[in-house]
Amino acid sequence: MLSCACEPRKSSVTCLADIAEHNTKSDIYVVIHDIIYDATKFVDEHPGGEEVLLDVGGQDATEAFEDVGHSDEARETLETLKIGVLKRQPGDPSPKTATSVVAPQAQVNNAGLGVGLYAVVLIGGLVAFGAYQYMQQQAAAGKA
């Protein structure tokens, strides 16, 4: 029984309760970034196999989709399956988001710190060597 007054095939907006009913190989919807996609015709073509889609059928699949790191071509294919926009109801879970995108940036920043650290150590060594040479010259001049 539907808890929303709209049906995805007839309207561009629907709710999670309606989407949840579309979770079989012959009728499968997924939600990614609050956009509803009818993946029924794509189940057999999915490179990861039908099980991947069946596991997230009738649900918000945003996190699963983004965690895989789909190509631009996959995203273009996804656009051809778009059938509507999700209308979140009070009590619906909050939108899922992928957090793995932040980690690669952090790794890049850490690599930059390592190079900077080498530069600081090298400059410090040169300053120490220069100070040593200066002290040697002063000591030699004092003896003469």
N, CA, C and O of each residue as an XYZ file, in Angstrom:
576
protein
N       0.840     -1.167      0.000
C       0.000      0.000      0.000
C       0.890      1.238      0.000
O       1.853      1.307      0.764
N       0.582      2.204     -0.839
C       1.375      3.411     -0.951
C       1.010      4.410      0.129
O      -0.165      4.604      0.440
N       2.027      5.042      0.698
C       1.767      6.059      1.710
C       1.819      7.456      1.112
O       1.513      8.434      1.793
N       2.199      7.558     -0.142
C       2.257      8.848     -0.822
C       1.173      8.897     -1.883
O       0.702      7.863     -2.356
N       0.787     10.090     -2.246
C      -0.284     10.251     -3.222
C       0.221     10.218     -4.655
O      -0.583     10.291     -5.585
N       1.511     10.111     -4.857
C       2.030     10.156     -6.218
C       2.681      8.834     -6.605
O       3.118      8.071     -5.743
N       2.739      8.576     -7.878
C       3.326      7.357     -8.424
C       4.440      7.772     -9.384
O       4.184      8.599    -10.260
N       5.677      7.239     -9.266
C       6.816      7.690    -10.059
C       6.584      7.693    -11.564
O       7.062      8.596    -12.251
N       5.878      6.730    -12.085
C       5.694      6.669    -13.533
C       4.770      7.781    -14.031
O       4.777      8.110    -15.217
N       3.983      8.353    -13.135
C       3.035      9.385    -13.527
C       3.491     10.777    -13.123
O       2.968     11.766    -13.636
N       4.446     10.877    -12.222
C       4.869     12.164    -11.690
C       6.383     12.204    -11.582
O       7.034     11.165    -11.475
N       6.939     13.408    -11.609
C       8.388     13.527    -11.495
C       8.843     13.595    -10.036
O      10.044     13.640     -9.768
N       7.901     13.601     -9.092
C       8.240     13.656     -7.675
C       7.536     12.526     -6.946
O       6.354     12.278     -7.182
N       8.248     11.837     -6.063
C       7.653     10.761     -5.272
C       8.404     10.631     -3.950
O       9.354     11.374     -3.705
N       7.989      9.698     -3.100
C       8.600      9.556     -1.778
C       9.228      8.171     -1.599
O       9.014      7.269     -2.409
N      10.006      8.022     -0.525
C      10.724      6.771     -0.269
C       9.801      5.570     -0.116
O      10.161      4.460     -0.508
N       8.621      5.778      0.449
C       7.690      4.658      0.626
C       7.305      4.058     -0.722
O       7.176      2.839     -0.842
N       7.121      4.900     -1.732
C       6.809      4.406     -3.076
C       8.010      3.689     -3.683
O       7.867      2.630     -4.292
N       9.175      4.265     -3.515
C      10.398      3.703     -4.092
C      10.673      2.315     -3.529
O      11.115      1.428     -4.261
N      10.420      2.117     -2.254
C      10.714      0.848     -1.581
C       9.996     -0.333     -2.222
O      10.457     -1.468     -2.111
N       8.879     -0.083     -2.889
C       8.128     -1.164     -3.534
C       8.764     -1.628     -4.841
O       8.380     -2.665     -5.381
N       9.720     -0.880     -5.346
C      10.361     -1.200     -6.625
C      11.751     -1.775     -6.353
O      12.762     -1.092     -6.518
N      11.784     -3.047     -5.933
C      13.052     -3.646     -5.508
C      13.289     -5.038     -6.077
O      14.024     -5.832     -5.489
N      12.675     -5.340     -7.213
C      12.870     -6.645     -7.849
C      13.546     -6.465     -9.205
O      13.573     -5.362     -9.751
N      14.081     -7.539     -9.737
C      14.778     -7.473    -11.018
C      13.870     -6.958    -12.129
O      14.335     -6.272    -13.040
N      12.592     -7.277    -12.065
C      11.668     -6.855    -13.119
C      11.095     -5.456    -12.887
O      10.375     -4.934    -13.739
N      11.407     -4.851    -11.749
C      10.907     -3.508    -11.427
C      11.781     -2.923    -10.320
O      11.483     -3.076     -9.136
N      12.875     -2.245    -10.723
C      13.835     -1.762     -9.718
C      14.130     -0.275     -9.892
O      14.521      0.187    -10.964
N      13.927      0.455     -8.796
C      14.246      1.876     -8.739
C      15.374      2.059     -7.732
O      15.468      1.324     -6.749
N      16.222      3.037     -7.984
C      17.231      3.442     -7.012
C      17.214      4.963     -6.909
O      16.843      5.660     -7.853
N      17.618      5.458     -5.756
C      17.705      6.898     -5.524
C      19.175      7.244     -5.329
O      19.860      6.652     -4.495
N      19.651      8.210     -6.111
C      21.023      8.686     -5.985
C      20.976     10.211     -5.967
O      20.511     10.843     -6.916
N      21.460     10.785     -4.881
C      21.418     12.241     -4.678
C      20.001     12.782     -4.863
O      19.793     13.810     -5.508
N      19.037     12.076     -4.289
C      17.619     12.452     -4.306
C      17.000     12.502     -5.705
O      15.960     13.132     -5.898
N      17.621     11.854     -6.666
C      17.049     11.680     -7.999
C      16.670     10.212     -8.127
O      17.430      9.330     -7.728
N      15.485      9.954     -8.689
C      14.980      8.584     -8.822
C      15.322      8.060    -10.214
O      15.103      8.733    -11.222
N      15.864      6.840    -10.245
C      16.237      6.204    -11.504
C      15.544      4.853    -11.607
O      15.499      4.093    -10.640
N      15.002      4.559    -12.791
C      14.414      3.252    -13.065
C      15.507      2.407    -13.713
O      15.807      2.576    -14.895
N      16.098      1.502    -12.943
C      17.221      0.690    -13.414
C      16.781     -0.657    -13.977
O      17.619     -1.521    -14.233
N      15.485     -0.845    -14.171
C      14.951     -2.130    -14.619
C      15.602     -2.605    -15.916
O      16.018     -3.760    -16.007
N      15.696     -1.743    -16.908
C      16.258     -2.136    -18.206
C      17.778     -2.276    -18.162
O      18.380     -2.827    -19.084
N      18.396     -1.779    -17.095
C      19.852     -1.786    -16.990
C      20.393     -2.919    -16.122
O      21.602     -3.149    -16.096
N      19.523     -3.623    -15.418
C      19.966     -4.658    -14.470
C      20.895     -5.671    -15.138
O      21.958     -5.980    -14.600
N      20.510     -6.187    -16.296
C      21.319     -7.207    -16.970
C      22.603     -6.643    -17.573
O      23.545     -7.394    -17.823
N      22.655     -5.337    -17.809
C      23.824     -4.711    -18.420
C      24.825     -4.184    -17.392
O      25.951     -3.843    -17.754
N      24.439     -4.112    -16.129
C      25.300     -3.507    -15.104
C      26.627     -4.253    -15.012
O      26.632     -5.461    -14.776
N      27.764     -3.554    -15.195
C      29.076     -4.206    -15.179
C      29.394     -4.928    -13.871
O      30.149     -5.900    -13.873
N      28.835     -4.470    -12.768
C      29.090     -5.105    -11.477
C      28.180     -6.283    -11.205
O      28.296     -6.928    -10.163
N      27.274     -6.574    -12.130
C      26.336     -7.674    -11.962
C      25.013     -7.210    -11.380
O      24.921     -6.139    -10.780
N      23.997     -8.031    -11.569
C      22.655     -7.656    -11.114
C      22.541     -7.604     -9.599
O      21.737     -6.835     -9.071
N      23.331     -8.408     -8.886
C      23.251     -8.434     -7.422
C      23.541     -7.071     -6.803
O      22.941     -6.690     -5.798
N      24.466     -6.347     -7.416
C      24.823     -5.025     -6.900
C      23.596     -4.117     -6.898
O      23.331     -3.427     -5.914
N      22.856     -4.121     -7.994
C      21.652     -3.290     -8.075
C      20.542     -3.827     -7.189
O      19.826     -3.052     -6.555
N      20.392     -5.133     -7.139
C      19.327     -5.714     -6.312
C      19.555     -5.429     -4.827
O      18.595     -5.316     -4.065
N      20.808     -5.314     -4.416
C      21.112     -5.009     -3.013
C      20.644     -3.615     -2.604
O      20.322     -3.386     -1.439
N      20.605     -2.686     -3.554
C      20.208     -1.307     -3.238
C      18.871     -0.925     -3.862
O      18.445      0.226     -3.765
N      18.217     -1.877     -4.494
C      16.928     -1.606     -5.128
C      15.892     -1.115     -4.134
O      15.769     -1.649     -3.032
N      15.148     -0.091     -4.534
C      14.110      0.460     -3.679
C      14.649      1.300     -2.538
O      13.924      1.584     -1.585
N      15.912      1.704     -2.618
C      16.555      2.436     -1.519
C      17.362      3.624     -2.041
O      17.517      3.823     -3.246
N      17.867      4.403     -1.087
C      18.813      5.466     -1.403
C      20.169      4.793     -1.623
O      20.765      4.271     -0.681
N      20.650      4.806     -2.852
C      21.899      4.127     -3.217
C      23.054      5.107     -3.404
O      24.077      4.749     -3.988
N      22.907      6.319     -2.924
C      23.927      7.356     -3.119
C      25.298      6.914     -2.628
O      26.283      6.995     -3.361
N      25.358      6.450     -1.393
C      26.643      6.072     -0.805
C      27.284      4.923     -1.578
O      28.480      4.962     -1.868
N      26.502      3.907     -1.910
C      27.033      2.761     -2.656
C      27.533      3.201     -4.030
O      28.584      2.746     -4.482
N      26.794      4.078     -4.691
C      27.173      4.558     -6.021
C      28.477      5.349     -5.969
O      29.371      5.124     -6.784
N      28.588      6.261     -5.026
C      29.770      7.119     -4.940
C      30.995      6.373     -4.422
O      32.116      6.689     -4.822
N      30.809      5.391     -3.545
C      31.940      4.629     -3.009
C      32.680      3.867     -4.095
O      33.886      3.646     -3.987
N      31.972      3.466     -5.134
C      32.586      2.702     -6.218
C      33.444      3.604     -7.103
O      34.418      3.140     -7.695
N      33.098      4.874     -7.197
C      33.857      5.790     -8.049
C      33.531      5.584     -9.513
O      34.419      5.301    -10.316
N      32.269      5.725     -9.864
C      31.822      5.506    -11.240
C      32.435      6.520    -12.215
O      32.725      7.660    -11.852
N      32.620      6.075    -13.445
C      33.195      6.907    -14.500
C      32.175      7.933    -14.993
O      30.995      7.875    -14.646
N      32.655      8.870    -15.806
C      31.755      9.852    -16.421
C      30.751      9.154    -17.330
O      29.593      9.562    -17.414
N      31.196      8.104    -18.006
C      30.300      7.348    -18.885
C      29.173      6.706    -18.080
O      28.021      6.703    -18.516
N      29.498      6.167    -16.914
C      28.474      5.561    -16.059
C      27.475      6.614    -15.603
O      26.276      6.347    -15.530
N      27.963      7.803    -15.298
C      27.077      8.890    -14.865
C      26.165      9.342    -16.010
O      25.009      9.698    -15.784
N      26.691      9.325    -17.234
C      25.867      9.670    -18.396
C      24.783      8.619    -18.605
O      23.640      8.959    -18.912
N      25.130      7.358    -18.440
C      24.146      6.280    -18.554
C      23.078      6.446    -17.490
O      21.892      6.258    -17.761
N      23.488      6.794    -16.295
C      22.548      6.999    -15.192
C      21.519      8.068    -15.550
O      20.336      7.920    -15.245
N      21.963      9.136    -16.192
C      21.044     10.223    -16.560
C      19.935      9.743    -17.491
O      18.826     10.277    -17.459
N      20.222      8.746    -18.313
C      19.192      8.234    -19.229
C      18.121      7.438    -18.494
O      17.058      7.170    -19.053
N      18.388      7.059    -17.253
C      17.443      6.262    -16.460
C      16.604      7.120    -15.517
O      15.741      6.600    -14.811
N      16.848      8.416    -15.500
C      16.172      9.328    -14.571
C      14.671      9.381    -14.843
O      14.230      9.541    -15.981
N      13.888      9.241    -13.745
C      12.433      9.311    -13.897
C      11.781     10.314    -12.951
O      10.593     10.605    -13.090
N      12.532     10.844    -11.997
C      11.899     11.793    -11.089
C      12.803     12.282     -9.986
O      14.003     12.008     -9.953
N      12.178     13.021     -9.074
C      12.872     13.616     -7.935
C      12.229     13.100     -6.657
O      11.005     13.031     -6.549
N      13.060     12.743     -5.698
C      12.568     12.235     -4.421
C      12.023     13.372     -3.568
O      12.657     14.419     -3.435
N      10.856     13.160     -2.998
C      10.280     14.118     -2.054
C      10.369     13.478     -0.678
O       9.610     12.563     -0.358
N      11.294     13.963      0.128
C      11.483     13.397      1.466
C      10.339     13.823      2.369
O       9.925     14.982      2.366
N       9.833     12.863      3.145
C       8.736     13.084      4.080
C       9.298     13.193      5.497
O      10.407     12.726      5.757
N       8.545     13.805      6.417
C       8.991     13.815      7.814
C       9.198     12.377      8.298
O       8.345     11.515      8.083
N      10.311     12.131      8.939
C      10.617     10.792      9.435
C      11.466      9.972      8.483
O      11.989      8.928      8.874
N      11.618     10.422      7.231
C      12.490      9.718      6.290
C      13.937      9.876      6.747
O      14.291     10.889      7.350
N      14.777      8.875      6.462
C      16.191      9.024      6.808
C      16.808     10.182      6.021
O      16.351     10.507      4.926
N      17.831     10.791      6.576
C      18.487     11.898      5.887
C      19.220     11.369      4.660
O      19.555     10.186      4.598
N      19.469     12.237      3.689
C      20.155     11.791      2.469
C      21.520     11.202      2.793
O      22.242     11.706      3.652
N      21.859     10.130      2.092
C      23.167      9.507      2.288
C      24.179     10.245      1.435
O      23.885     10.666      0.316
N      25.363     10.393      1.977
C      26.433     11.046      1.233
C      27.684     10.200      1.335
O      27.867      9.445      2.290
N      28.530     10.337      0.350
C      29.796      9.604      0.360
C      30.850     10.451      1.041
O      30.974     11.641      0.750
N      31.611      9.853      1.945
C      32.657     10.585      2.656
C      34.040     10.214      2.156
O      35.027     10.813      2.583
N      34.134      9.249      1.267
C      35.447      8.794      0.824
C      36.145      9.806     -0.072
O      37.344      9.675     -0.319
N      35.429     10.810     -0.564
C      36.028     11.803     -1.441
C      37.032     12.663     -0.685
O      37.977     13.160     -1.298
N      36.870     12.856      0.609
C      37.741     13.710      1.407
C      39.112     13.079      1.613
O      40.107     13.803      1.643
N      39.201     11.789      1.753
C      40.455     11.115      2.069
C      41.561     11.349      1.041
O      42.686     11.637      1.449
N      41.311     11.243     -0.285
C      42.404     11.471     -1.228
C      42.995     12.872     -1.114
O      44.206     13.027     -1.270
N      42.192     13.894     -0.850
C      42.701     15.250     -0.704
C      43.631     15.344      0.495
O      44.661     16.015      0.434
N      43.271     14.675      1.585
C      44.104     14.693      2.782
C      45.465     14.055      2.496
O      46.486     14.517      3.005
N      45.481     13.000      1.688
C      46.737     12.350      1.356
C      47.625     13.272      0.530
O      48.841     13.286      0.718
N      47.041     14.036     -0.374
C      47.808     14.968     -1.189
C      48.424     16.044     -0.306
O      49.590     16.399     -0.481
N      47.655     16.561      0.635
C      48.167     17.595      1.531
C      49.314     17.074      2.387
O      50.280     17.801      2.621
N      49.233     15.837      2.857
C      50.302     15.268      3.670
C      51.581     15.114      2.864
O      52.674     15.300      3.400
N      51.462     14.776      1.587
C      52.640     14.631      0.741
C      53.340     15.976      0.592
O      54.570     16.015      0.585
N      52.614     17.064      0.475
C      53.193     18.396      0.369
C      53.937     18.782      1.633
O      54.967     19.451      1.549
N      53.460     18.390      2.786
C      54.118     18.697      4.052
C      55.483     18.021      4.112
O      56.430     18.610      4.633
N      55.609     16.810      3.596
C      56.878     16.095      3.610
C      57.947     16.831      2.822
O      59.090     16.912      3.273
N      57.610     17.366      1.666
C      58.557     18.115      0.842
C      58.944     19.404      1.557
O      60.115     19.784      1.556
N      57.987     20.070      2.157
C      58.266     21.299      2.903
C      59.192     21.045      4.078
O      60.059     21.865      4.385
N      59.009     19.917      4.729
C      59.853     19.567      5.867
C      61.305     19.377      5.427
O      62.226     19.813      6.116
N      61.507     18.729      4.283
C      62.862     18.555      3.759
C      63.502     19.911      3.468
O      64.687     20.101      3.742
N      62.752     20.835      2.929
C      63.276     22.167      2.618
C      63.710     22.885      3.896
O      64.771     23.509      3.927
N      62.899     22.799      4.944
C      63.237     23.449      6.215
C      64.508     22.845      6.798
O      65.376     23.577      7.273
N      64.630     21.527      6.769
C      65.828     20.860      7.298
C      67.061     21.260      6.487
O      68.119     21.511      7.064
N      66.942     21.321      5.173
C      68.062     21.699      4.312
C      68.506     23.136      4.597
O      69.702     23.397      4.730
N      67.573     24.049      4.690
C      67.911     25.452      4.979
C      68.549     25.574      6.361
O      69.524     26.305      6.537
N      68.001     24.861      7.335
C      68.580     24.869      8.682
C      70.013     24.373      8.673
O      70.869     24.931      9.360
N      70.279     23.339      7.908
C      71.636     22.801      7.798
C      72.592     23.804      7.172
O      73.729     23.948      7.622
N      72.132     24.501      6.131
C      72.973     25.512      5.491
C      73.282     26.671      6.441
O      74.410     27.161      6.472
N      72.301     27.104      7.202
C      72.514     28.182      8.179
C      73.525     27.736      9.235
O      74.419     28.501      9.598
N      73.392     26.515      9.724
C      74.322     25.999     10.732
C      75.741     25.920     10.169
O      76.701     26.265     10.858
N      75.877     25.466      8.917
C      77.198     25.384      8.287
C      77.809     26.772      8.136
O      78.995     26.970      8.404
N      76.992     27.733      7.704
C      77.470     29.121      7.558
C      77.917     29.691      8.894
O      78.948     30.360      8.968
N      77.158     29.434      9.947
C      77.529     29.921     11.281
C      78.840     29.283     11.734
O      79.678     29.957     12.333
N      79.025     28.020     11.461
C      80.259     27.313     11.831
C      81.460     27.937     11.112
O      82.499     28.182     11.726
N      81.310     28.190      9.813
C      82.395     28.792      9.034
C      82.738     30.184      9.564
O      83.909     30.545      9.674
N      81.710     30.954      9.888
C      81.928     32.298     10.437
C      82.692     32.227     11.755
O      83.629     32.995     11.973
N      82.301     31.322     12.619
C      82.967     31.158     13.921
C      84.426     30.748     13.730
O      85.297     31.210     14.466
N      84.700     29.897     12.762
C      86.069     29.464     12.484
C      86.921     30.644     12.030
O      88.072     30.790     12.442
N      86.333     31.490     11.167
C      87.070     32.665     10.693
C      87.353     33.635     11.843
O      88.437     34.212     11.920
N      86.383     33.810     12.729
C      86.561     34.715     13.867
C      87.641     34.184     14.815
O      88.450     34.949     15.341
N      87.641     32.876     15.022
C      88.639     32.267     15.911
C      90.038     32.403     15.312
O      90.997     32.681     16.032
N      90.158     32.208     13.999
C      91.455     32.321     13.326
C      91.938     33.767     13.347
O      93.134     34.012     13.506
N      91.043     34.715     13.192
C      91.408     36.139     13.203
C      91.828     36.572     14.607
O      92.696     37.433     14.752
N      91.230     35.991     15.631
C      91.563     36.336     17.005
C      92.946     35.844     17.404
O      93.592     36.466     18.247
N      93.414     34.754     16.828
C      94.731     34.199     17.138
C      95.826     34.961     16.405
O      96.984     34.937     16.825
N      95.489     35.610     15.362
C      96.523     36.278     14.568
C      96.874     37.638     15.036
O      97.731     38.293     14.443
